[in-house]
Amino acid sequence: MARTVYVLNGPNLNLLGTREPETYGHARLADVERLCTETAAHYGLEADCRQSNSEGELIDFIHEAHNKQAAGIVLNAGGYSHTSIALHDALTAVKIPTVEVHVSNIYAREDFRHHSFIARAAFATLCGFGIDGYRLAISGLAAKIGATAKA
Ligand code: CA2
């Protein structure tokens, strides 16, 4: 069974924990990646965590996930969520079970954040749980692909 979950973070998420804590909290990207690694291990999965500020590189990561037969993708595409048909198309092409995550509650924010192109290509979307959303996303993904918790 495929065991690797790609955890992809998009533009500006490298700034997590350094600015706007009232919106994004105090945890840093390294904390997110540790949380994902630990949660994935709980289900016998491995988290391969990447961050990029470039749309094309995020698309390359999705293609790589396909080539490496990844079990799933957890994606916070940041601002590209609201603009990128290309990311939508990449996810649709590879057909890897994908959960969309946002740290903040995008529906309680500006109107331009209320639409996500990623949502149509993901089987679930989580937002507003802070970084715990990543843990919940991996748990939900594990259930979706039939990976069970290890003792
Ligand atoms: O809530 C989320 O996770 C977002 O994906 C974050 C994006 C935003 O454009 C989306 O609408 C919602 C922005 C990421 C910016 O991250 C920062 C983190 C700390 C300080 C400054 C920016």
Backbone and ligand atoms as CSV (ligand in chain L), in Angstrom:
chain,resi,resn,atom,element,x,y,z
A,1,MET,N,N,0.844,-1.198,0.000
A,1,MET,CA,C,0.000,0.000,0.000
A,1,MET,C,C,0.883,1.252,0.000
A,2,ALA,N,N,0.469,2.261,-0.784
A,2,ALA,CA,C,1.194,3.540,-0.786
A,2,ALA,C,C,1.165,4.128,0.622
A,3,ARG,N,N,2.283,4.693,1.041
A,3,ARG,CA,C,2.368,5.146,2.438
A,3,ARG,C,C,2.680,6.633,2.583
A,4,THR,N,N,3.066,7.270,1.498
A,4,THR,CA,C,3.520,8.662,1.645
A,4,THR,C,C,2.390,9.652,1.399
A,5,VAL,N,N,2.278,10.595,2.342
A,5,VAL,CA,C,1.332,11.699,2.190
A,5,VAL,C,C,2.145,12.964,1.923
A,6,TYR,N,N,1.867,13.610,0.811
A,6,TYR,CA,C,2.528,14.883,0.514
A,6,TYR,C,C,1.763,15.996,1.242
A,7,VAL,N,N,2.485,16.761,2.052
A,7,VAL,CA,C,1.901,17.914,2.746
A,7,VAL,C,C,2.488,19.158,2.076
A,8,LEU,N,N,1.657,19.847,1.324
A,8,LEU,CA,C,2.134,20.958,0.498
A,8,LEU,C,C,1.602,22.281,1.022
A,9,ASN,N,N,2.506,23.194,1.304
A,9,ASN,CA,C,2.131,24.533,1.743
A,9,ASN,C,C,2.584,25.556,0.713
A,10,GLY,N,N,1.680,26.475,0.411
A,10,GLY,CA,C,1.930,27.441,-0.642
A,10,GLY,C,C,2.489,28.767,-0.152
A,11,PRO,N,N,2.271,29.815,-0.963
A,11,PRO,CA,C,2.946,31.086,-0.757
A,11,PRO,C,C,2.691,31.714,0.603
A,12,ASN,N,N,3.770,32.206,1.162
A,12,ASN,CA,C,3.796,32.966,2.411
A,12,ASN,C,C,3.636,32.103,3.663
A,13,LEU,N,N,3.352,30.827,3.487
A,13,LEU,CA,C,3.171,29.992,4.687
A,13,LEU,C,C,4.493,29.731,5.404
A,14,ASN,N,N,5.603,30.043,4.747
A,14,ASN,CA,C,6.907,30.028,5.436
A,14,ASN,C,C,6.963,31.118,6.515
A,15,LEU,N,N,6.018,32.067,6.470
A,15,LEU,CA,C,5.990,33.148,7.465
A,15,LEU,C,C,5.172,32.805,8.701
A,16,LEU,N,N,4.539,31.637,8.687
A,16,LEU,CA,C,3.680,31.252,9.825
A,16,LEU,C,C,4.416,31.455,11.146
A,17,GLY,N,N,3.704,32.037,12.101
A,17,GLY,CA,C,4.275,32.223,13.441
A,17,GLY,C,C,5.150,33.443,13.581
A,18,THR,N,N,5.388,34.144,12.485
A,18,THR,CA,C,6.274,35.317,12.551
A,18,THR,C,C,5.513,36.620,12.380
A,19,ARG,N,N,4.314,36.582,11.766
A,19,ARG,CA,C,3.509,37.792,11.541
A,19,ARG,C,C,2.039,37.428,11.698
A,20,GLU,N,N,1.201,38.423,11.901
A,20,GLU,CA,C,-0.261,38.256,11.966
A,20,GLU,C,C,-0.689,37.090,12.857
A,21,PRO,N,N,-0.197,37.019,14.095
A,21,PRO,CA,C,-0.588,35.889,14.958
A,21,PRO,C,C,-2.073,35.877,15.284
A,22,GLU,N,N,-2.724,37.061,15.201
A,22,GLU,CA,C,-4.164,37.119,15.483
A,22,GLU,C,C,-4.957,36.345,14.429
A,23,THR,N,N,-4.387,36.188,13.247
A,23,THR,CA,C,-5.069,35.445,12.168
A,23,THR,C,C,-4.538,34.022,12.044
A,24,TYR,N,N,-3.215,33.872,12.166
A,24,TYR,CA,C,-2.596,32.582,11.844
A,24,TYR,C,C,-1.976,31.863,13.052
A,25,GLY,N,N,-2.039,32.493,14.238
A,25,GLY,CA,C,-1.503,31.849,15.435
A,25,GLY,C,C,0.000,32.016,15.572
A,26,HIS,N,N,0.546,31.333,16.544
A,26,HIS,CA,C,1.965,31.493,16.878
A,26,HIS,C,C,2.840,30.339,16.370
A,27,ALA,N,N,2.216,29.262,15.944
A,27,ALA,CA,C,3.006,28.103,15.495
A,27,ALA,C,C,3.710,28.426,14.178
A,28,ARG,N,N,4.884,27.872,14.031
A,28,ARG,CA,C,5.680,28.080,12.811
A,28,ARG,C,C,5.478,26.911,11.846
A,29,LEU,N,N,5.962,27.116,10.617
A,29,LEU,CA,C,5.832,26.049,9.619
A,29,LEU,C,C,6.519,24.767,10.102
A,30,ALA,N,N,7.638,24.918,10.801
A,30,ALA,CA,C,8.332,23.724,11.316
A,30,ALA,C,C,7.442,22.961,12.299
A,31,ASP,N,N,6.619,23.697,13.066
A,31,ASP,CA,C,5.684,23.038,13.998
A,31,ASP,C,C,4.609,22.283,13.214
A,32,VAL,N,N,4.130,22.898,12.137
A,32,VAL,CA,C,3.124,22.239,11.271
A,32,VAL,C,C,3.710,20.940,10.724
A,33,GLU,N,N,4.942,21.015,10.246
A,33,GLU,CA,C,5.547,19.843,9.607
A,33,GLU,C,C,5.794,18.732,10.632
A,34,ARG,N,N,6.173,19.119,11.853
A,34,ARG,CA,C,6.360,18.112,12.917
A,34,ARG,C,C,5.024,17.440,13.252
A,35,LEU,N,N,3.982,18.259,13.379
A,35,LEU,CA,C,2.644,17.736,13.668
A,35,LEU,C,C,2.206,16.750,12.577
A,36,CYS,N,N,2.472,17.099,11.330
A,36,CYS,CA,C,2.079,16.217,10.216
A,36,CYS,C,C,2.875,14.912,10.247
A,37,THR,N,N,4.169,15.011,10.515
A,37,THR,CA,C,5.013,13.810,10.569
A,37,THR,C,C,4.521,12.873,11.672
A,38,GLU,N,N,4.226,13.455,12.847
A,38,GLU,CA,C,3.770,12.633,13.982
A,38,GLU,C,C,2.400,12.022,13.707
A,39,THR,N,N,1.503,12.810,13.142
A,39,THR,CA,C,0.150,12.299,12.873
A,39,THR,C,C,0.202,11.200,11.821
A,40,ALA,N,N,0.985,11.419,10.781
A,40,ALA,CA,C,1.097,10.401,9.728
A,40,ALA,C,C,1.654,9.100,10.313
A,41,ALA,N,N,2.679,9.206,11.149
A,41,ALA,CA,C,3.303,8.010,11.743
A,41,ALA,C,C,2.283,7.214,12.563
A,42,HIS,N,N,1.361,7.919,13.200
A,42,HIS,CA,C,0.309,7.267,13.999
A,42,HIS,C,C,-0.514,6.296,13.139
A,43,TYR,N,N,-0.600,6.606,11.854
A,43,TYR,CA,C,-1.365,5.755,10.919
A,43,TYR,C,C,-0.453,4.903,10.031
A,44,GLY,N,N,0.819,4.823,10.418
A,44,GLY,CA,C,1.755,4.040,9.612
A,44,GLY,C,C,2.076,4.704,8.289
A,45,LEU,N,N,1.898,6.012,8.228
A,45,LEU,CA,C,2.152,6.770,6.991
A,45,LEU,C,C,3.372,7.667,7.185
A,46,GLU,N,N,3.874,8.161,6.076
A,46,GLU,CA,C,5.025,9.060,6.123
A,46,GLU,C,C,4.611,10.391,5.496
A,47,ALA,N,N,4.924,11.486,6.179
A,47,ALA,CA,C,4.606,12.809,5.619
A,47,ALA,C,C,5.826,13.359,4.894
A,48,ASP,N,N,5.637,13.747,3.643
A,48,ASP,CA,C,6.696,14.413,2.873
A,48,ASP,C,C,6.252,15.876,2.753
A,49,CYS,N,N,6.888,16.740,3.553
A,49,CYS,CA,C,6.410,18.126,3.686
A,49,CYS,C,C,7.213,19.070,2.803
A,50,ARG,N,N,6.513,19.876,2.027
A,50,ARG,CA,C,7.158,20.839,1.130
A,50,ARG,C,C,6.445,22.188,1.247
A,51,GLN,N,N,7.198,23.247,1.019
A,51,GLN,CA,C,6.594,24.589,0.931
A,51,GLN,C,C,7.203,25.292,-0.259
A,52,SER,N,N,6.362,26.019,-0.984
A,52,SER,CA,C,6.890,26.816,-2.087
A,52,SER,C,C,6.075,28.093,-2.238
A,53,ASN,N,N,6.768,29.141,-2.631
A,53,ASN,CA,C,6.085,30.404,-2.948
A,53,ASN,C,C,5.754,30.499,-4.436
A,54,SER,N,N,6.044,29.430,-5.174
A,54,SER,CA,C,5.853,29.453,-6.621
A,54,SER,C,C,4.755,28.475,-7.045
A,55,GLU,N,N,3.837,28.954,-7.845
A,55,GLU,CA,C,2.719,28.132,-8.331
A,55,GLU,C,C,3.239,26.926,-9.124
A,56,GLY,N,N,4.216,27.191,-10.002
A,56,GLY,CA,C,4.742,26.111,-10.835
A,56,GLY,C,C,5.410,25.024,-10.010
A,57,GLU,N,N,6.119,25.416,-8.975
A,57,GLU,CA,C,6.778,24.409,-8.141
A,57,GLU,C,C,5.742,23.563,-7.385
A,58,LEU,N,N,4.665,24.200,-6.955
A,58,LEU,CA,C,3.597,23.428,-6.293
A,58,LEU,C,C,3.000,22.409,-7.266
A,59,ILE,N,N,2.838,22.813,-8.516
A,59,ILE,CA,C,2.330,21.890,-9.540
A,59,ILE,C,C,3.325,20.748,-9.744
A,60,ASP,N,N,4.611,21.082,-9.775
A,60,ASP,CA,C,5.636,20.025,-9.898
A,60,ASP,C,C,5.558,19.047,-8.725
A,61,PHE,N,N,5.315,19.545,-7.517
A,61,PHE,CA,C,5.190,18.658,-6.349
A,61,PHE,C,C,3.997,17.702,-6.530
A,62,ILE,N,N,2.908,18.217,-7.074
A,62,ILE,CA,C,1.719,17.369,-7.294
A,62,ILE,C,C,2.036,16.294,-8.329
A,63,HIS,N,N,2.747,16.673,-9.389
A,63,HIS,CA,C,3.146,15.671,-10.403
A,63,HIS,C,C,4.081,14.634,-9.783
A,64,GLU,N,N,4.997,15.101,-8.940
A,64,GLU,CA,C,5.927,14.175,-8.265
A,64,GLU,C,C,5.152,13.202,-7.366
A,65,ALA,N,N,4.157,13.732,-6.659
A,65,ALA,CA,C,3.328,12.862,-5.798
A,65,ALA,C,C,2.713,11.741,-6.641
A,66,HIS,N,N,2.275,12.103,-7.833
A,66,HIS,CA,C,1.696,11.103,-8.737
A,66,HIS,C,C,2.758,10.081,-9.169
A,67,ASN,N,N,3.913,10.581,-9.585
A,67,ASN,CA,C,4.983,9.684,-10.063
A,67,ASN,C,C,5.456,8.743,-8.959
A,68,LYS,N,N,5.432,9.221,-7.729
A,68,LYS,CA,C,5.880,8.391,-6.598
A,68,LYS,C,C,4.735,7.613,-5.962
A,69,GLN,N,N,3.565,7.649,-6.601
A,69,GLN,CA,C,2.390,6.901,-6.136
A,69,GLN,C,C,2.037,7.222,-4.692
A,70,ALA,N,N,1.990,8.508,-4.398
A,70,ALA,CA,C,1.636,8.952,-3.052
A,70,ALA,C,C,0.229,8.501,-2.685
A,71,ALA,N,N,0.041,8.298,-1.374
A,71,ALA,CA,C,-1.258,7.848,-0.871
A,71,ALA,C,C,-2.260,8.997,-0.818
A,72,GLY,N,N,-1.757,10.212,-0.660
A,72,GLY,CA,C,-2.663,11.348,-0.549
A,72,GLY,C,C,-1.899,12.651,-0.511
A,73,ILE,N,N,-2.663,13.718,-0.591
A,73,ILE,CA,C,-2.088,15.068,-0.531
A,73,ILE,C,C,-2.895,15.885,0.472
A,74,VAL,N,N,-2.176,16.612,1.329
A,74,VAL,CA,C,-2.791,17.653,2.167
A,74,VAL,C,C,-2.242,18.965,1.626
A,75,LEU,N,N,-3.126,19.847,1.197
A,75,LEU,CA,C,-2.685,21.055,0.498
A,75,LEU,C,C,-3.271,22.317,1.111
A,76,ASN,N,N,-2.382,23.197,1.538
A,76,ASN,CA,C,-2.768,24.575,1.827
A,76,ASN,C,C,-2.103,25.423,0.755
A,77,ALA,N,N,-2.870,25.771,-0.245
A,77,ALA,CA,C,-2.313,26.507,-1.383
A,77,ALA,C,C,-2.249,28.009,-1.117
A,78,GLY,N,N,-2.537,28.425,0.123
A,78,GLY,CA,C,-2.449,29.846,0.461
A,78,GLY,C,C,-3.281,30.674,-0.509
A,79,GLY,N,N,-2.765,31.815,-0.902
A,79,GLY,CA,C,-3.499,32.718,-1.792
A,79,GLY,C,C,-3.803,32.110,-3.150
A,80,TYR,N,N,-3.013,31.130,-3.583
A,80,TYR,CA,C,-3.295,30.486,-4.880
A,80,TYR,C,C,-4.617,29.699,-4.852
A,81,SER,N,N,-5.092,29.376,-3.651
A,81,SER,CA,C,-6.380,28.665,-3.553
A,81,SER,C,C,-7.481,29.442,-4.272
A,82,HIS,N,N,-7.367,30.759,-4.201
A,82,HIS,CA,C,-8.444,31.618,-4.683
A,82,HIS,C,C,-8.250,32.060,-6.127
A,83,THR,N,N,-7.132,31.649,-6.722
A,83,THR,CA,C,-6.814,32.144,-8.081
A,83,THR,C,C,-6.414,31.062,-9.077
A,84,SER,N,N,-5.984,29.886,-8.579
A,84,SER,CA,C,-5.217,29.004,-9.468
A,84,SER,C,C,-6.023,27.869,-10.100
A,85,ILE,N,N,-6.429,28.101,-11.336
A,85,ILE,CA,C,-7.031,27.024,-12.121
A,85,ILE,C,C,-5.960,25.966,-12.410
A,86,ALA,N,N,-4.710,26.394,-12.539
A,86,ALA,CA,C,-3.623,25.448,-12.851
A,86,ALA,C,C,-3.428,24.431,-11.719
A,87,LEU,N,N,-3.513,24.874,-10.476
A,87,LEU,CA,C,-3.409,23.913,-9.365
A,87,LEU,C,C,-4.625,22.988,-9.345
A,88,HIS,N,N,-5.789,23.548,-9.583
A,88,HIS,CA,C,-7.002,22.712,-9.700
A,88,HIS,C,C,-6.805,21.636,-10.766
A,89,ASP,N,N,-6.282,22.041,-11.933
A,89,ASP,CA,C,-6.113,21.107,-13.044
A,89,ASP,C,C,-5.086,20.023,-12.709
A,90,ALA,N,N,-4.020,20.397,-12.009
A,90,ALA,CA,C,-2.999,19.409,-11.626
A,90,ALA,C,C,-3.614,18.359,-10.697
A,91,LEU,N,N,-4.387,18.808,-9.720
A,91,LEU,CA,C,-5.007,17.856,-8.777
A,91,LEU,C,C,-6.015,16.964,-9.494
A,92,THR,N,N,-6.787,17.553,-10.376
A,92,THR,CA,C,-7.791,16.776,-11.113
A,92,THR,C,C,-7.103,15.734,-11.992
A,93,ALA,N,N,-5.969,16.103,-12.578
A,93,ALA,CA,C,-5.257,15.187,-13.475
A,93,ALA,C,C,-4.702,13.982,-12.718
A,94,VAL,N,N,-4.159,14.193,-11.529
A,94,VAL,CA,C,-3.452,13.087,-10.855
A,94,VAL,C,C,-4.395,12.184,-10.054
A,95,LYS,N,N,-5.590,12.712,-9.722
A,95,LYS,CA,C,-6.595,11.894,-9.017
A,95,LYS,C,C,-6.068,11.289,-7.706
A,96,ILE,N,N,-5.255,12.021,-6.990
A,96,ILE,CA,C,-4.779,11.562,-5.676
A,96,ILE,C,C,-5.734,12.135,-4.628
A,97,PRO,N,N,-6.207,11.304,-3.666
A,97,PRO,CA,C,-7.105,11.849,-2.642
A,97,PRO,C,C,-6.460,13.046,-1.934
A,98,THR,N,N,-7.172,14.157,-1.962
A,98,THR,CA,C,-6.602,15.419,-1.473
A,98,THR,C,C,-7.524,16.075,-0.462
A,99,VAL,N,N,-6.914,16.558,0.621
A,99,VAL,CA,C,-7.647,17.385,1.588
A,99,VAL,C,C,-7.074,18.805,1.516
A,100,GLU,N,N,-7.967,19.759,1.359
A,100,GLU,CA,C,-7.573,21.172,1.384
A,100,GLU,C,C,-7.630,21.668,2.829
A,101,VAL,N,N,-6.604,22.401,3.227
A,101,VAL,CA,C,-6.544,22.952,4.589
A,101,VAL,C,C,-6.296,24.452,4.522
A,102,HIS,N,N,-6.958,25.178,5.391
A,102,HIS,CA,C,-6.605,26.576,5.655
A,102,HIS,C,C,-6.524,26.770,7.156
A,103,VAL,N,N,-5.510,27.465,7.589
A,103,VAL,CA,C,-5.337,27.734,9.019
A,103,VAL,C,C,-6.479,28.603,9.534
A,104,SER,N,N,-6.797,29.637,8.778
A,104,SER,CA,C,-7.852,30.576,9.192
A,104,SER,C,C,-9.192,30.137,8.612
A,105,ASN,N,N,-10.265,30.715,9.155
A,105,ASN,CA,C,-11.596,30.457,8.612
A,105,ASN,C,C,-11.822,31.408,7.437
A,106,ILE,N,N,-11.587,30.902,6.239
A,106,ILE,CA,C,-11.635,31.773,5.050
A,106,ILE,C,C,-13.034,32.368,4.832
A,107,TYR,N,N,-14.072,31.725,5.379
A,107,TYR,CA,C,-15.445,32.223,5.183
A,107,TYR,C,C,-15.788,33.359,6.136
A,108,ALA,N,N,-14.971,33.547,7.156
A,108,ALA,CA,C,-15.188,34.653,8.094
A,108,ALA,C,C,-14.299,35.841,7.736
A,109,ARG,N,N,-13.661,35.778,6.573
A,109,ARG,CA,C,-12.736,36.826,6.157
A,109,ARG,C,C,-13.258,37.539,4.896
A,110,GLU,N,N,-12.389,38.181,4.165
A,110,GLU,CA,C,-12.804,38.968,3.000
A,110,GLU,C,C,-13.499,38.081,1.953
A,111,ASP,N,N,-14.393,38.695,1.189
A,111,ASP,CA,C,-15.143,37.951,0.164
A,111,ASP,C,C,-14.218,37.217,-0.810
A,112,PHE,N,N,-13.080,37.835,-1.150
A,112,PHE,CA,C,-12.223,37.206,-2.169
A,112,PHE,C,C,-11.618,35.893,-1.692
A,113,ARG,N,N,-11.736,35.608,-0.389
A,113,ARG,CA,C,-11.227,34.319,0.118
A,113,ARG,C,C,-12.317,33.250,0.168
A,114,HIS,N,N,-13.539,33.607,-0.192
A,114,HIS,CA,C,-14.656,32.666,-0.013
A,114,HIS,C,C,-14.726,31.607,-1.103
A,115,HIS,N,N,-14.038,31.858,-2.210
A,115,HIS,CA,C,-14.031,30.833,-3.268
A,115,HIS,C,C,-12.653,30.199,-3.368
A,116,SER,N,N,-12.652,28.866,-3.462
A,116,SER,CA,C,-11.387,28.144,-3.645
A,116,SER,C,C,-11.480,27.241,-4.865
A,117,PHE,N,N,-10.518,27.371,-5.774
A,117,PHE,CA,C,-10.440,26.449,-6.918
A,117,PHE,C,C,-9.981,25.064,-6.465
A,118,ILE,N,N,-9.271,25.011,-5.321
A,118,ILE,CA,C,-8.784,23.726,-4.817
A,118,ILE,C,C,-9.947,22.864,-4.331
A,119,ALA,N,N,-10.967,23.515,-3.757
A,119,ALA,CA,C,-12.074,22.778,-3.124
A,119,ALA,C,C,-12.740,21.797,-4.092
A,120,ARG,N,N,-12.868,22.179,-5.350
A,120,ARG,CA,C,-13.528,21.297,-6.336
A,120,ARG,C,C,-12.727,20.047,-6.629
A,121,ALA,N,N,-11.421,20.103,-6.374
A,121,ALA,CA,C,-10.550,18.961,-6.694
A,121,ALA,C,C,-10.179,18.168,-5.446
A,122,ALA,N,N,-10.667,18.604,-4.285
A,122,ALA,CA,C,-10.352,17.927,-3.022
A,122,ALA,C,C,-11.584,17.155,-2.555
A,123,PHE,N,N,-11.363,16.058,-1.782
A,123,PHE,CA,C,-12.551,15.361,-1.278
A,123,PHE,C,C,-13.055,15.994,0.012
A,124,ALA,N,N,-12.235,16.844,0.638
A,124,ALA,CA,C,-12.660,17.544,1.847
A,124,ALA,C,C,-11.863,18.841,1.987
A,125,THR,N,N,-12.482,19.774,2.680
A,125,THR,CA,C,-11.806,21.039,3.011
A,125,THR,C,C,-11.982,21.301,4.500
A,126,LEU,N,N,-10.891,21.711,5.143
A,126,LEU,CA,C,-10.931,22.098,6.556
A,126,LEU,C,C,-10.408,23.509,6.663
A,127,CYS,N,N,-11.102,24.349,7.429
A,127,CYS,CA,C,-10.564,25.692,7.672
A,127,CYS,C,C,-10.996,26.185,9.029
A,128,GLY,N,N,-10.147,27.013,9.631
A,128,GLY,CA,C,-10.497,27.655,10.886
A,128,GLY,C,C,-10.048,26.923,12.133
A,129,PHE,N,N,-9.402,25.785,11.983
A,129,PHE,CA,C,-8.935,25.024,13.151
A,129,PHE,C,C,-7.496,25.381,13.532
A,130,GLY,N,N,-6.952,26.421,12.925
A,130,GLY,CA,C,-5.536,26.702,13.163
A,130,GLY,C,C,-4.703,25.554,12.610
A,131,ILE,N,N,-3.525,25.353,13.176
A,131,ILE,CA,C,-2.673,24.297,12.598
A,131,ILE,C,C,-3.208,22.902,12.917
A,132,ASP,N,N,-4.147,22.809,13.868
A,132,ASP,CA,C,-4.740,21.495,14.139
A,132,ASP,C,C,-5.470,20.953,12.912
A,133,GLY,N,N,-5.828,21.840,11.986
A,133,GLY,CA,C,-6.467,21.410,10.746
A,133,GLY,C,C,-5.620,20.407,9.977
A,134,TYR,N,N,-4.300,20.545,10.076
A,134,TYR,CA,C,-3.419,19.601,9.362
A,134,TYR,C,C,-3.526,18.204,9.986
A,135,ARG,N,N,-3.597,18.161,11.328
A,135,ARG,CA,C,-3.738,16.865,12.013
A,135,ARG,C,C,-5.067,16.218,11.626
A,136,LEU,N,N,-6.122,17.033,11.646
A,136,LEU,CA,C,-7.449,16.520,11.289
A,136,LEU,C,C,-7.474,16.059,9.831
A,137,ALA,N,N,-6.774,16.779,8.973
A,137,ALA,CA,C,-6.734,16.423,7.547
A,137,ALA,C,C,-6.062,15.061,7.356
A,138,ILE,N,N,-4.958,14.835,8.056
A,138,ILE,CA,C,-4.259,13.549,7.898
A,138,ILE,C,C,-5.098,12.417,8.482
A,139,SER,N,N,-5.783,12.673,9.601
A,139,SER,CA,C,-6.667,11.639,10.171
A,139,SER,C,C,-7.795,11.296,9.201
A,140,GLY,N,N,-8.383,12.322,8.615
A,140,GLY,CA,C,-9.471,12.095,7.655
A,140,GLY,C,C,-8.981,11.396,6.398
A,141,LEU,N,N,-7.796,11.770,5.963
A,141,LEU,CA,C,-7.198,11.127,4.784
A,141,LEU,C,C,-6.909,9.651,5.081
A,142,ALA,N,N,-6.376,9.389,6.285
A,142,ALA,CA,C,-6.079,7.996,6.679
A,142,ALA,C,C,-7.361,7.161,6.623
A,143,ALA,N,N,-8.449,7.707,7.154
A,143,ALA,CA,C,-9.727,6.982,7.130
A,143,ALA,C,C,-10.168,6.746,5.681
A,144,LYS,N,N,-10.005,7.743,4.856
A,144,LYS,CA,C,-10.435,7.644,3.450
A,144,LYS,C,C,-9.668,6.533,2.700
A,145,ILE,N,N,-8.373,6.393,2.994
A,145,ILE,CA,C,-7.564,5.417,2.244
A,145,ILE,C,C,-7.427,4.096,2.997
A,146,GLY,N,N,-8.080,4.000,4.155
A,146,GLY,CA,C,-8.077,2.720,4.890
A,146,GLY,C,C,-6.832,2.466,5.692
A,147,ALA,N,N,-6.111,3.514,6.068
A,147,ALA,CA,C,-4.939,3.354,6.952
A,147,ALA,C,C,-5.435,3.454,8.390
A,148,THR,N,N,-5.090,2.463,9.195
A,148,THR,CA,C,-5.601,2.432,10.570
A,148,THR,C,C,-4.502,2.815,11.568
A,149,ALA,N,N,-4.962,3.285,12.721
A,149,ALA,CA,C,-4.022,3.724,13.763
A,149,ALA,C,C,-3.189,2.547,14.252
A,150,LYS,N,N,-1.902,2.807,14.468
A,150,LYS,CA,C,-0.995,1.778,14.983
A,150,LYS,C,C,-1.017,1.831,16.507
A,151,ALA,N,N,-0.791,0.699,17.139
A,151,ALA,CA,C,-0.827,0.632,18.623
A,151,ALA,C,C,0.292,1.473,19.232
L,1,CA2,O1,O,-5.733,30.458,6.288
L,1,CA2,C1,C,-4.935,29.960,5.483
L,1,CA2,O2,O,-4.268,28.959,5.724
L,1,CA2,C2,C,-4.708,30.660,4.135
L,1,CA2,O3,O,-4.502,29.663,3.161
L,1,CA2,C3,C,-3.470,31.507,4.296
L,1,CA2,C4,C,-3.165,32.361,3.065
L,1,CA2,C5,C,-4.384,33.141,2.631
L,1,CA2,O4,O,-4.100,33.833,1.414
L,1,CA2,C6,C,-5.588,32.249,2.435
L,1,CA2,O5,O,-6.701,33.062,2.094
L,1,CA2,C7,C,-5.905,31.490,3.715
L,1,CA2,C8,C,-2.055,33.352,3.353
L,1,CA2,C9,C,-0.831,32.753,3.901
L,1,CA2,C10,C,-0.063,33.867,4.510
L,1,CA2,O6,O,0.547,33.335,5.622
L,1,CA2,C11,C,1.071,34.205,6.501
L,1,CA2,C12,C,1.364,33.682,7.707
L,1,CA2,C13,C,1.877,34.477,8.676
L,1,CA2,C14,C,2.112,35.817,8.424
L,1,CA2,C15,C,1.831,36.333,7.194
L,1,CA2,C16,C,1.309,35.533,6.212
